[in-house]
Amino acid sequence: MIKTIMLSTYASLVLFSIPLWAQDYTELDCLVKPEMYIDISSPVDGVLESVLVNKSDRVTKGQELAKLEASVEAANVEVAAQEARMGNLIHAKKLHFQYAQRKMERIADLFRGKVSSTQEYDEAATEVALAKSQWLQSQLDKRKNELKLALAKAQLEQKTIKSPINGIVVERYLMPGESVENQPILQLAKIDPLMVEVVAPAELFGKIQQNMAVEVYPDIPVNSNYQATVSVIDRMIDAASGSFSIRLSLPNPDDKLIGGSKCIARFAVKLPASLPASLTGSAEDELPEDIQALLTPKN
């Protein structure tokens, strides 16, 4: 009687292990991560004067994060600004040029009337040429000083470290007074959008397409789901594990989602149920010995 029950039970297990198509979707484990991490460094060497943000602070692109000591650069800007103020000098050179022109015209009239000498005419013409040259040179000097001012401002600007992204502060590496030479000051993480990493079985290769919509169910916040899209599909299958990697882009405009949390990704594709080992070869070879004895014909 016991053997009959065991045989019946095993037969039921085999019956319900016949390959079936699963639901209209496939759920896979996934991990929510920041889209990128960035170590923020200074483009120039110097001593850190202040750090304007703290760990976990939200930052926006272009926001000031830290400042280096910049008294020399600030002084250079003031000097360059003074040198660039040449409006009065240029105006004076222009007036001198105009005066030299009027003087030459009077001497030219006298020269035509044979009242003025050739030497006086030559001196007047030379004065006009020199005055014009000085006027043009003053304009060139003004442009050069304006470029020097722009350079001084750019050097001063390098002493202020700004955020290249919208994100959060993950880590502070340095404190005021420390040298920034070859060292990052902060680490930022971009959390909108977030990146979702998924490892999918090889059977789904070719079924999941770029920009496909995917429902993501994160552990935090609980009982919530969000819409993501497929952004990257690995073009190689790992032979050892029989799987490939997928990356999803998950919008996070309200910062409700947390990087580092586990999740479930639901893909709108079917995955065939796995075959039990007993059905992939000789079924009788995989049966328990007592069941095999029951199935063995007696002479």
Helices and strands as residue ranges (DSSP letters): H 2-15, E 26-40, E 48-51, E 58-59, E 64-68, H 71-84, H 87-112, H 118-157, E 160-162, E 167-172, E 186-201, G 202-204, E 213-218, E 226-233, E 243-250, E 262-267, G 277-279, H 283-286, H 289-295
